[in-house]
Amino acid sequence: MDPDLYKAAEDGRMEAFDHIVDPLDCLRTIGNNTILHIYATTLIEESESTGAFVNAILSKCRSLLWKTNNKGETPLHIAARYGHVSIVNCIIEHAKIDLPRDLESGIQAARKMLRITNKKKDTALHKAVRQNHLALVILMLQTEDSDFSYSANDAGETPLYIAIERNSKVALKILERCRSPSYGGPLGRTACMLQ
């Protein structure tokens, strides 16, 4: 990626991308990060312009929703790790309209997005729970099917296990929202064994 475009992605300056004729998903770093990966990683504080930039980028190139970097992370994984509520919300809303046939299709597309795992088998929920981003956990759980049970990552940790291991209030939200949460942890331990 051109250094000037990289800087524009960091700063959230849409005007730098308005003149680009090639698909924006072709603009990648050595680590295969896209404009949205860069923006979510470098954003220090969210503002009103945060959602506007993400919406503008996704309106120009919707396929960026699904693009992964070398670690298998989508922009949703990155935004969840850094606690960017407005970015996560924009991504979920754009995923819902990704399949515009009907409301149910949109909800299914958003759920599919939330279930994508990176190379370590972490979902965006694993990332948000690990960083104790309560607002993001609530947002993601409201979108997800309450019967869905998140599986363990490569370390054997489910989101609930991570939350309880860290004595996080996030665990209560997972238990309130999920009808059958997975309690599994590494080495055959369960979340119930932690306390």
Order of alpha helices (4+ residues) and beta strands (2+ residues): alpha-alpha-alpha-alpha-alpha-alpha-alpha-alpha-alpha-alpha-alpha
